[in-house]
Amino acid sequence: MAELESPMMPKLINFLSSLLERVAESNDETQNHHKISIFHGLSRPNISIQSYLERIFKYANCSSSCFIVAYVYLDRFTQTQPSLPINSFNVHRLLITSVMVAAKFMDDVCYNNAYYAKVGGITKTEMNFLELDFLFGLGFNLNVTPVTFQAYCVHLQREMLQMQPLVFEDSTLSLAKSLKAHLCLNEDESSHQNQQQLAV
């Protein structure tokens, strides 16, 4: 799979954090109607989304492909779990979990749950539960076809080069809907089957 060049990573981190911040703030307005999950914190983390993503990028040492795949996973999660939209109270836990799961699926070598827990500022036990809940939330649909991966890469590269803000027409717009405004994806049937078992 072709991936974004490493010099593009700072722009990718900046773009993803900007997008997620807008989605989270938008969904915060309807928070009372959202289901509380294991990803939901009691309060908003003091660290910004961008600083958190930069921390993950600095210490996780995963490939840049992992961030694209994590982005795909977040998109899928918002589609399969409409009652759990991304907001300021769950976005950090969703990020660390999606990147960790992507690293396990994509990279030949990756850190264990205890390490990711330290990077994410949570306990190993919590990291284990987050991973399990995330996997079931995705229906273990972890495979990303080359066509889908390339479509997300092209979309991200185009948006980063233009650095134009995305337009949200609905205050409750999810990450999935924001992507669908830009992409028309046609995933292979094999994308609905997990070809690799993740060990906690």
Buried (B, 14 or more C-beta within 10 A) or exposed (E): BEBBEEEBBEBBBBBBBBBBBBBBBBBBEEEEEBEEBBBBEEEEBEEEBBEBBBBBBEBBBBBBBBBBBBBBBBBBBBBBBEEBBBBBBBBBBBBBBBBBBBBBBBBEEBBEBEBBBBBBBBEBEBBBBBBBBBBEBBEBBBBBBEEBBBBBBEBBBEBBEEEEEBEBEEEBBBBBBBBBEBBEBEBEEEBEEBEEEBEE
